[in-house]
């Protein structure tokens, strides 16, 4: 395969009845592609770390892609970001501080800031250009970017966490998927979870990360490995999933702590009512509880997974980052 720029190459025109559409083509795997009609290309830039593409699409609204992989779509990003942020914050007795690794588009910070108990959200993204583009184009997050509770840092999340003295109630991995040559696969490793993440969690601290595709045919790419790796480091770990239409797949997250994690739907609903300023569009107690119930195939894969994610033995989803030599 060539560089990412060739992989994501992807805009073609096709006559459709009376209308001429341009199409974006995302490579899901070597034998599978996912196409959607676009109105325009808002921005296409190669930053120091990755290829950044912002599209205005017919079905999904504004769409952000990094290294050719869909990161979020305007119409359904709330599913991903509510699932990423709220379960961990709702399971914590009283969350005050959150550290988000990645999250440059601002949506994870937006969801965390809905919690009235929050004093500070640190959002640490390595790529200034991603942040700048999202600030410009994703207007839904303008209040989050303007919040006095937000501490926006441009740095490598690992270096930033190491340098900070304070501990956090919640640490969030809102990172790009681990692709070969991408900027952040090392932030999915056992040594990182053990040596950096865990020491920076306060009492009752909870770590949560996006964990890649979790569909029937895709969950063995990285999801089962990330879950198994986190399980080696924390006493309690919960894997949960939800279907995200714009990803053309079910997606997975893993939440972990050394304290038991609450999964009672009635209590989750009560905490949503008490703690959150604003309306959640996707998550309630029942949907959270159901998201932790995995189908038999997926459950067996998690139980039987032996791979532990390390720098020397990493797994990647299909595709290549900017610095891949494949």
C-alpha positions in Angstrom: 0.0 0.0 0.0 1.1 3.6 -0.6 1.1 6.5 1.8 -2.0 7.6 3.6 -2.6 10.3 1.1 -3.1 7.7 -1.7 -5.2 5.5 0.6 -7.7 8.2 1.4 -7.7 9.4 -2.2 -11.0 9.1 -2.6 -13.1 11.6 -4.2 -14.9 10.5 -7.3 -17.9 11.7 -9.2 -20.8 9.4 -10.2 -24.0 10.4 -12.1 -27.0 9.7 -10.0 -30.3 10.2 -11.9 -30.5 14.0 -12.4 -27.9 14.9 -9.8 -24.1 14.5 -10.0 -22.7 13.4 -6.6 -19.1 13.5 -5.5 -18.2 10.5 -3.3 -15.7 9.9 -0.5 -14.4 6.4 -0.3 -13.0 5.1 3.0 -11.1 1.9 3.1 -12.5 -0.2 5.9 -10.3 -3.3 5.0 -8.5 -4.5 1.9 -11.7 -6.1 0.6 -14.2 -3.6 2.0 -14.9 0.1 1.3 -17.5 2.5 2.5 -18.7 5.4 0.4 -20.8 8.5 1.1 -21.9 11.4 -1.0 -20.3 14.8 -0.3 -21.3 18.4 -1.0 -17.8 19.8 -0.6 -14.3 19.5 0.8 -14.0 22.0 3.6 -10.3 21.4 4.4 -7.6 19.0 3.4 -4.3 19.3 5.1 -1.3 17.2 6.0 -0.2 18.2 9.4 3.1 17.1 11.1 1.3 14.0 12.4 -1.5 13.0 10.1 -3.7 13.7 7.1 -6.7 15.8 8.1 -9.8 15.9 6.0 -13.0 17.8 6.7 -15.9 17.1 4.4 -19.4 18.4 4.2 -21.5 15.3 3.4 -25.1 14.8 2.3 -26.0 12.2 4.9 -23.7 12.8 7.9 -23.2 16.6 7.8 -19.6 17.7 8.6 -17.3 14.8 8.8 -13.7 14.7 10.2 -11.3 12.1 9.0 -7.7 11.5 10.2 -5.4 9.3 8.1 -8.5 8.3 6.1 -10.4 7.0 9.1 -13.8 8.5 10.1 -13.4 10.3 13.4 -16.7 11.9 13.8 -19.8 13.0 11.9 -22.0 15.9 12.8 -25.3 13.9 12.8 -24.3 11.0 15.1 -21.1 12.0 16.9 -23.2 12.3 20.1 -23.5 8.5 20.2 -19.7 8.0 20.3 -19.0 11.0 22.7 -21.8 10.3 25.1 -20.7 6.7 25.4 -17.1 7.7 25.8 -17.6 10.3 28.5 -20.8 9.8 30.6 -20.5 6.2 31.9 -17.2 6.9 33.6 -18.3 10.3 35.0 -21.6 8.8 36.2 -19.9 5.8 37.8 -17.6 8.1 39.8 -18.9 9.3 43.2 -18.3 13.0 42.4 -16.0 13.8 39.4 -14.2 17.1 39.5 -11.3 16.8 37.2 -11.0 15.1 33.8 -7.9 14.6 31.6 -8.7 13.9 27.9 -6.0 12.4 25.8 -6.7 13.6 22.2 -10.2 14.9 21.7 -9.0 17.8 19.5 -12.4 18.4 18.0 -13.8 19.4 21.4 -16.8 17.1 21.6 -15.5 15.0 24.5 -14.8 18.1 26.5 -18.3 19.4 25.6 -19.9 16.3 27.1 -17.6 16.3 30.2 -18.5 20.0 30.9 -22.2 19.1 31.1 -21.5 17.6 34.5 -22.1 20.3 37.1 -19.5 18.9 39.5 -16.7 19.4 37.1 -14.0 22.0 38.0 -11.5 21.4 35.3 -11.2 19.5 32.0 -7.7 19.2 30.5 -7.8 18.4 26.8 -4.4 17.4 25.5 -4.1 16.9 21.7 -0.8 16.5 19.9 -2.0 18.2 16.7 -2.6 22.0 16.7 -4.0 21.9 13.2 -6.8 19.4 14.2 -7.8 21.7 17.0 -7.7 24.8 14.8 -9.8 23.2 12.1 -12.4 21.8 14.5 -12.7 25.2 16.3 -13.4 26.8 12.9 -15.8 24.3 11.4 -17.5 22.4 14.3 -19.5 25.3 15.7 -21.4 23.0 18.0 -18.4 22.9 20.3 -17.8 26.7 20.5 -19.1 27.0 24.1 -16.8 24.1 25.2 -13.7 25.8 23.7 -14.7 29.1 25.3 -15.3 27.5 28.8 -13.1 28.8 31.6 -13.1 25.2 33.0 -11.3 24.0 29.8 -7.5 23.8 29.9 -6.5 23.2 26.3 -2.9 21.9 25.8 -1.1 21.0 22.6 1.3 18.3 23.5 1.9 14.5 23.4 -0.5 13.2 26.0 2.1 10.8 27.5 4.6 13.6 28.1 1.9 15.9 29.4 0.6 13.4 32.0 4.2 12.5 33.1 5.0 16.2 33.6 1.9 16.9 35.7 1.9 16.5 39.4 -1.9 16.4 40.0 -4.1 13.3 39.8 -7.4 13.1 38.0 -10.8 11.6 38.8 -11.3 10.6 35.2 -8.7 10.0 32.4 -10.2 9.6 28.9 -8.5 8.1 25.8 -10.2 9.9 22.9 -7.4 8.9 20.6 -7.3 8.1 16.9 -7.4 4.4 16.2 -4.1 2.5 16.3 -3.0 2.4 12.7 0.5 1.5 11.6 2.6 4.7 11.4 -0.1 6.7 13.2 0.7 9.1 16.1 -0.8 7.3 19.1 -0.7 3.5 19.0 1.8 3.5 22.0 -1.0 5.0 24.1 -2.8 1.7 24.0 0.0 -0.3 25.6 0.2 -2.1 28.9 3.3 -0.1 29.9 1.5 3.1 29.3 -1.7 2.1 31.2 0.5 0.7 34.1 3.2 3.3 34.3 1.5 6.6 33.3 -2.3 6.3 33.5 -2.8 4.4 36.7 -0.5 6.6 38.9 -2.3 9.7 37.7 -5.7 8.5 38.8 -7.0 9.8 42.1 -8.9 7.8 44.7 -12.0 6.2 43.0 -10.3 7.2 39.7 -11.7 5.8 36.4 -10.0 5.3 33.1 -12.0 5.0 29.9 -10.8 4.7 26.3 -12.3 4.3 22.9 -11.2 0.8 21.8 -11.9 0.6 18.1 -14.3 -1.4 16.0 -16.3 -3.9 17.9 -18.5 -5.5 15.2 -18.9 -9.2 14.6 -16.2 -9.3 12.0 -13.9 -6.5 13.3 -13.7 -6.8 17.1 -10.5 -9.0 17.0 -8.6 -6.3 15.2 -7.8 -4.3 18.3 -10.9 -4.2 20.6 -10.4 -7.6 22.3 -6.6 -6.9 22.7 -7.2 -3.4 24.3 -9.7 -4.9 26.7 -7.4 -7.8 27.6 -4.5 -5.4 28.1 -6.5 -3.0 30.4 -7.7 -6.1 32.4 -4.1 -6.9 33.3 -3.7 -3.4 34.9 -6.9 -2.7 36.6 -9.0 -4.7 39.1 -12.3 -4.0 37.3 -12.8 -3.6 33.5 -16.0 -3.2 31.6 -16.2 -3.5 27.8 -19.2 -1.9 26.1 -20.4 -1.2 22.6 -22.8 0.8 20.5 -23.7 1.0 16.8 -22.5 4.3 15.2 -24.1 4.7 11.8 -21.4 6.9 10.2 -18.7 4.3 11.2 -20.6 1.6 9.4 -19.9 -0.6 12.4 -20.4 -1.2 16.1 -17.9 0.6 18.2 -16.2 -0.3 21.5 -15.0 1.3 24.7 -13.3 0.0 27.8 -13.8 1.5 31.2 -11.6 0.5 34.2 -10.9 1.2 37.8 -9.6 -0.4 41.0 -13.0 0.3 42.5 -16.2 -1.6 41.5 -18.0 0.1 38.6 -21.7 0.9 38.9 -24.0 -0.7 36.2 -27.5 -0.3 37.7 -29.7 1.5 35.2 -32.0 3.1 37.8 -29.1 4.7 39.6 -27.5 5.8 36.3 -30.8 7.6 35.4 -31.0 9.2 38.8 -27.4 10.5 38.5 -28.1 11.8 35.0 -31.0 13.8 36.4 -29.0 15.1 39.3 -25.7 15.8 37.8 -26.0 16.8 34.1 -26.9 20.2 32.8 -28.7 19.7 29.5 -30.2 16.8 27.7 -28.4 13.6 26.6 -29.5 12.4 23.2 -28.4 8.8 23.3 -27.4 7.5 26.8 -29.8 6.6 29.6 -29.6 3.9 32.3 -31.2 1.2 30.1 -29.0 1.9 27.0 -25.8 2.0 29.2 -26.8 -1.3 30.8 -27.6 -2.9 27.4 -24.3 -1.7 25.9 -22.4 -3.8 28.5 -24.3 -7.0 27.4 -22.2 -8.4 24.6 -23.3 -11.0 22.1 -21.9 -14.5 22.6 -19.3 -14.3 19.8 -17.9 -11.1 21.1 -18.0 -12.2 24.7 -16.1 -15.4 23.9 -13.5 -13.5 22.1 -12.9 -11.2 25.1 -12.7 -14.2 27.4 -10.3 -16.1 25.2 -8.1 -13.2 24.1 -4.5 -13.7 25.1 -2.8 -10.8 23.3 -1.5 -8.0 25.4 -0.8 -4.7 23.6 2.9 -3.7 23.8 5.2 -1.4 21.8 6.9 -4.4 20.4 3.7 -6.4 19.8 1.1 -4.0 18.7 -2.0 -4.6 16.7 -3.4 -2.2 14.2 -6.7 -1.7 12.4 -6.5 -1.7 8.5 -5.0 1.4 7.0 -1.8 3.3 7.5 -0.7 6.5 9.2 1.4 9.3 7.8 4.7 7.8 9.0 4.0 4.2 7.9 6.6 2.8 5.5 4.3 0.0 4.3 
